């Protein structure tokens, strides 16, 4: 008889598994499943691995391996990610919060809690510094958001603040506009000579605004797009 | 879905342009069949998943080229566990359809005005 055992993230990751469900429910599984599979285990150190591995052997007679979530399969019946070893099915003991598309998401607290581990996500984008989420958004300066290197996190923080509020907090002017594109000059320093030129655009796949920097000598949206696209073209046949 | 590309495609931070109808004579074949055209730091890949005979990723000097023997789809999906693992079709960007031919692969770039440097956009 199959036995289901629920484990917290750090122990679950150590369970070696054959691919449990062949083929994966690749086209039907919710988005959060892939996000768990991709989760970084940066806070599980060697000491944890040794202690938890021993615990798994003693308590569940399990063959432990290196921490990994890659082999986790999705089991629709449990609505959970699972690993299989012999006749035992190991499931991830966790609480999760998701958005309307099924992405891990919580803009006030962790989006996933499992054992002692907490993971923060904004619409499926992993957020390694919890301060981006636990700090009230009105206390996070728009300039700080503009300086975030990862474009996904920058976009999600702009979404969290709201594009109108985001721009209200920045001294700026629109120098060109076309369709869903705007070219803006934004003051970044203490005087107006310290500015950056940014292209504001709509992500067509998820309908969210974001902004990317372009050279300050650019004056039109078309010039900005041509530069951004490596000088290859202004508009693609289709953007997704 | 009607995301058919003719000569210029863009899927998130990846751009592709059609550069010919024939397979290049030189260059080094990096992959066949499942061709990962770009990988971001967010654990997602842009990938063509075709039979080995239908797609080849070719490095030619500084250029990255994609030869498509037949039309193929470009997916944006989470990085699979192993090179041959099934793809989980839940990326952020919609699937694009590319006709057969030779394509050059590139990435969009941006200026970081704070660090005062130019870099390829990463997502």
Interface residues (C-beta under 8 A of the other chain):
Chain A: X23 X24 X26 X27 X29 X30 X31 X33 X34 X35 X37 X38 X70 X71 X102 X124 X125 X126 X146 X147 X149 X150 X151 X152 X188 X195 X196 X197 X198 X205 X206 X212 X213 X214 X215 X216 X227 X228 X229 X230 X232 X233 X235 X236 X237 X238 X239 X240
Chain B: X3 X4 X5 X6 X7 X8 X9 X10 X11 X12 X13 X15 X17 X41 X42 X43 X76 X77 X78 X79 X81 X82 X85 X86 X87 X88 X89 X90 X92 X93 X94 X95 X96 X106 X107 X108 X109 X110 X111 X112 X113 X114 X121 X122 X123
